[in-house]
Amino acid sequence: MHIRVSSERSGDATIVHAEGELDLHTAPTLQSEIDSALEQDLARMVVDLSKVDFMDSTGLSVIVAAVAAMRAQGGEVRVVTGADKITKVFTLTGVDQQVGMFGSLEEAMA
């Protein structure tokens, strides 16, 4: 199981890109990238999961923690879900009520 994670700054936002499988073994890699993004103290964080093939509850908990941390800083997290199976993880758990979810990076950045 592998994940590739990178980030970039765009205006008042940090975009964190993830590609691959997000689970117990790979979630710490995403967590580390999100922690680095939080240190930048920007108004928005966009987590792009459009290239994530699989996500379990561990990956979801990383996103929930990012939402809480950004809110504590007065910011917001937006998530690009892309695939229906990733969107379903958010909706079945009710996390879609806590975070802005978008079908594309362009929509999330608007």
C-alpha positions, 0 to 999 in steps of 0.5 A: 500500500502506497501513497504519494503526498505533496503540497503547494501554496495557491493564494490564501490556500495550501493545497495538499494532494494525495494519490494512492491508498489512504489507510492505517499504514499511509495516513501518517504520511498525509498527516505529516504533510497536513501538519506542515501546511497548518504551520503556514497559517493560511486561511484555507486548506484544500485536501485533494483526494481525487486520486485516492483509490481507497480510504479507511477510517484512519484516513478519515480521522486525519481529515477530521483532525485537520478540520478541527485544527484549521477551525481553531486557527480561524480557517477552513478545510475543503476536500476534493473527493473525486471518486464516488467511493471516497465521497461515500466514506464521508457521507456514510460517516456524516463527515460531509456535514463538517467539511466542504466537499467538492468534485474538482480542485477548481470548484474547491479553489473558487 
